Amino acid sequence: MKGVLENSLFETQPHKFEHLNELARQFATIYCGNSIVKDNIFAVIENYARKKEIHLEILRFPIHDEELWAMTFLKKGTIFVCVNSELALCKQFFAAAHELYHIYCYVEDADQSYIKNGSMLDSDTANETGKTQEDVEANAFAGLLLMPDQLLSNQIDLFGIDKDDMDTDSVLSLMDMFAIPYKATVLRLYESNCIKRHKAEELFRVTAEDVAKRVELTGKAKRWQLDGSGTESFGTLLEKADYNTEHDYLTESREKEDWKYISELKKELGMD
């Protein structure tokens, strides 16, 4: 089975990769600004939806399945982006950026099938093997948006990271700065010509267990390895329920039913 490098857009379709690199730069200029995105990815998605005048809801809740990272679907004219809040935060950010590309393709009429049929990002697709062309592109776009070439180069210079002696701890330092997963960081280092292929392959051989041990020992990137407890969101559901209550828009019985449903939903998802 091919690995991360062999399956990457950078290796298999270099011209398409360069096109996406330019797209990510243009997108960042309009919707992100010249700063490291990290947890602001959710605000970026909302900003894109606002400027494009589309109805979009971002939902973050525990799905109780570490293999399922995120999903996006269209319902009654609204795009719903659902991210598994039980994942490490860095994985949630990458998943959101991946889904943003599917949303972009839908909004810009490049390919509307994903959102209409429902997009689902699992761990295999995120880590190694994009099942479709658009998934492979979405992985590349996510990495480029969250860790752009120029900002990556700036941080390497600013913190004196030696490109010729890049090790696991160096990768962790960059993970701490950009808040993206280990494999995505190594791939971006390779794509941006910061490391050679043999070094990328060496870093990819480091196991997840060894990475976790170094995170625990050094504390680097630890904040982004935590799950999203406390960051759950039902989109505008709570806001709308509270608004209806405040303005007495519903009958007392309907209002009680709505809050009972929200309470039951929270309990079912382990959020109470």
C-alpha positions, 0 to 999 in steps of 0.5 A: 500500500502506498504511503502519504508521499506517494498518495499526495497531490504534490507527488501525483499531480504537481501541476494541480498542486501548484494550482491549489497552492495559488488558490489557497494563497488567494483564499487566505488573502480574502478570508483569512488575512496574513496570519496563522489560522489555527482554531480560527478556521471555523471563523474563516468558514463562517466568513466565507459563507457570509461573503458568499451569502450562503446559509451555513451551520457549523456543528461540533459535538462528540461522535464517539467514533475516532475514525469519523473526523467530519461530515458536510451535507446540504439540508433545505438550502443550508450547508451543515458542517459537523466536526467530531469534538472528541478528536484532538483539536489539531485534527478538528482544525484539519478536518474543518479545512478539508471540508471547507474545500468541498464547500468551496467546490460546491459554492463555486460550481466546480463540483456540487456532488459532494455536498449534495450527496454528503461528504464524510472525512474519515481517518484513512482519508485524512491521514493517507489515502484520499478515496476520490480526486476531490478528497486528495485535493481537499487534503492538499488545500487544508495543509496549504491553508493552515500552513502556507509556504511563506508563514512556514518559512518565516517561523522556521527562520524566526525560531532558528529551526535547522532544516538540515537537522529536522527531527521529531521535536522540530516537527512538534515545534511547528505543530505547536505553531500551526496546530495541524497533525504530525503527518500533515506537518511533515508533508507540508515540510516536504511540499515546501522544499524544507526537507528532502524526500529521505528525511520526510520518509524518516519522519513518517516512520516515527510511530504515533506512540513515539510522537505522543511520548515526545509531546508528553515529555516536551510539552510541545504541541500538547495543547493541540492534542487535547480533545475539544471538550468544552468547545461543542457547538450546536450552531445557532440552535441555542441562540435561536431557542434563547431568542424565542424565549426572550421575545415570547415568540412561542407558546409555553408548551412549545418552549418547554418542548424545545428546551427539553429536546436540547437537554436530551440532545446534550445528554445523549452526546455526553455534553451534560 
